[in-house]
């Protein structure tokens, strides 16, 4: 579509179950949370794990997502037939979606997609309120556990054993 001039190479679009979804521009509050989390997670990562900000991941032929942060094993990056990173199902350890205006969609549609495609853990973070919904136990019908965490709760993940943060501390 880029080659045909339908969309520009710099347009922020995700493909979710065959539907092109235009992503909102990222404001200051969103970027503060993303930058801080990416730095802290990278500092805490084991050497055999990647912490990547804004990767383009092909989860299926009709799903190309761009999470704010993804954590997955350090290994060669398989390429899909469309030329995107195509990680094996179940290999994505953690996805973080940071929301300012996209909270509802991140907690529903995108969360369901990530569960069906074997992402092991999902954090949806409300950047304005500094609250998070921690999704674990993914399955075909969604998440087995969703726990809300407040700005003063400590967030940890099995994907990064040395990582711990309170959302209120992100600056």
C-alpha positions in Angstrom: 0.0 0.0 0.0 3.0 2.3 0.6 4.3 1.5 -2.9 0.9 2.2 -4.4 0.7 5.5 -2.6 -2.4 4.6 -0.5 -0.6 5.3 2.7 2.6 7.1 3.5 5.7 5.3 4.9 5.6 7.6 8.0 1.9 7.1 8.8 1.1 5.4 12.1 -1.2 2.5 11.2 -1.8 -0.9 12.6 -3.5 -3.8 10.8 -5.9 -5.5 13.3 -7.8 -8.4 11.9 -7.8 -7.0 8.4 -8.8 -3.4 9.5 -6.4 -0.5 9.1 -6.4 1.4 12.4 -4.9 4.9 12.5 -3.0 5.4 15.7 -3.2 8.7 17.6 -0.1 10.9 17.7 1.8 10.4 20.9 1.8 13.3 23.3 4.2 14.2 26.1 2.7 12.2 28.9 2.7 9.0 26.8 6.3 9.5 25.8 7.4 10.2 29.4 6.0 6.8 30.5 7.3 5.0 27.4 10.8 6.4 27.6 11.1 5.8 31.4 9.8 2.2 31.2 12.0 1.3 28.2 15.1 2.6 30.0 14.3 0.9 33.3 13.3 -2.4 31.6 16.4 -2.4 29.5 18.6 -1.8 32.5 17.0 -4.7 34.3 16.9 -7.2 31.4 18.9 -10.4 31.3 21.4 -10.5 28.4 19.3 -13.2 26.6 16.2 -10.9 26.4 15.4 -7.9 24.2 13.4 -4.9 25.4 12.2 -3.0 22.3 10.3 0.2 22.0 7.7 0.5 19.2 8.5 -2.8 17.3 6.3 -3.7 14.4 5.2 -7.3 15.0 3.2 -9.5 12.6 1.1 -11.8 14.8 -0.9 -13.2 11.8 -1.5 -12.5 8.2 -4.1 -9.9 9.1 -2.6 -8.6 12.3 0.4 -6.2 12.3 0.7 -4.5 15.7 3.0 -1.9 17.0 3.1 -2.1 20.8 4.8 0.6 22.8 7.2 -1.9 24.3 7.8 -5.6 23.7 10.0 -8.0 25.6 11.1 -11.3 23.9 14.0 -13.7 23.8 17.2 -12.5 22.1 17.4 -14.7 19.0 17.4 -14.2 15.2 14.3 -12.3 14.2 12.2 -14.4 11.8 10.7 -12.5 8.9 7.1 -12.9 7.7 6.3 -13.2 4.0 5.3 -9.5 4.2 8.8 -8.5 5.5 7.8 -7.9 9.2 9.2 -9.5 12.3 7.2 -12.7 12.8 8.0 -14.1 16.3 6.8 -17.6 17.1 3.5 -17.8 19.0 4.2 -17.8 22.7 7.6 -16.2 22.4 6.6 -12.7 23.3 7.1 -12.5 27.0 5.6 -9.0 27.7 3.8 -6.3 25.7 3.2 -2.9 27.1 0.5 -0.6 25.7 0.5 2.9 27.0 -2.7 4.8 26.6 -3.7 8.4 26.7 -6.7 8.3 24.3 -6.7 4.6 23.3 -7.4 3.0 26.7 -10.7 1.4 25.8 -9.3 -0.2 22.6 -6.1 -1.3 24.3 -8.0 -3.0 27.1 -10.5 -4.7 24.8 -9.6 -5.3 21.2 -5.8 -5.3 21.4 -5.8 -7.2 24.6 -7.9 -10.0 23.1 -5.6 -10.1 20.0 -2.5 -10.4 22.2 -4.1 -13.2 24.3 -5.1 -15.2 21.2 -1.6 -14.9 19.7 0.1 -16.2 22.8 1.7 -13.0 24.3 2.5 -14.2 27.8 1.8 -11.0 29.7 0.2 -7.6 28.7 0.3 -4.4 30.6 -2.1 -1.7 29.6 -1.1 1.6 31.3 -3.2 4.7 31.6 -0.5 7.3 31.3 -2.6 10.1 32.7 -3.7 8.3 35.9 -0.6 6.2 36.2 -2.6 3.0 36.7 -2.1 -0.3 35.0 -4.1 -3.5 34.1 -1.8 -6.5 34.3 -3.0 -9.4 32.0 -1.7 -12.9 32.5 -2.7 -16.5 31.6 -3.5 -15.9 27.9 -5.8 -18.1 26.0 -8.0 -18.3 22.9 -10.9 -16.7 24.9 -8.9 -13.9 26.5 -6.9 -13.5 29.7 -7.3 -15.8 32.7 -6.3 -13.0 35.0 -6.5 -9.2 34.8 -5.4 -7.3 37.9 -5.6 -3.5 38.2 -2.6 -1.8 39.8 -2.5 1.8 41.1 0.2 4.4 40.9 1.8 3.3 44.2 1.8 -0.4 43.6 5.0 -2.1 42.6 4.9 -3.6 39.1 7.1 -6.6 38.4 7.2 -9.2 35.6 8.6 -12.7 35.3 10.0 -11.6 31.9 12.5 -9.3 33.7 13.2 -10.7 37.2 15.3 -7.7 38.4 12.7 -5.1 37.3 10.4 -3.3 39.7 8.7 0.1 39.4 5.9 2.2 40.8 4.1 4.1 38.0 4.2 7.4 40.1 8.0 7.3 39.8 8.0 7.5 36.0 9.4 10.8 35.0 
